[in-house]
């Protein structure tokens, strides 16, 4: 299962991947919040006017929420092992994918 904000993947790419890897599934969730700068889009976190991206408590909360409210539910719903999940994204989706992956590795290594 591939999860992330992947607007750029075309149906053709998905069909080709499906032939090569028959059990693959692409899930492209919207971010939780409406985008303040683009009312037609979504954002995972507020964008600072200076575009300073700091891993603060807000980003930690979004990362926890993505993992607990979305990824874990999708994994359980599909009876997958968490190691079968590939996270990817574009822009903020890429940042959150990386943060979730790094934090999951940390949680898994140090906490379990």
C-alpha positions, 0 to 999 in steps of 0.5 A: 500500500502506498499512502501519501499526497500523490496528485501527480501520479496519473491513472496510467502510472497506477495501472502500470504499477498494478500490473507489475505489483498486483496487490499495490494500492494507492491512497491519496488523502487530503490534508486535514485542514483547508489551505489558508493561501488557496481555498481550493486546497488543503494543508497539513500545517499552517505555512509561515509567511517567511516559509520557515519550517520548524518541527514544533509542537504543531507539526508533532501533533499533525504527525501523531494524528496522521499516524494514529488517525489515518495510517494505523486505521488503514493498516488495520482495515486492510490487515497489513503489516506496517512494514508493507506501507510506503509513505510519499508525498509532495511538498507538505505531504512529503514533509509529513511523510518523512516526519511520520517515517522517522518518528515511527522508526524512533518509536519502534526502536526506542519505545517498543 
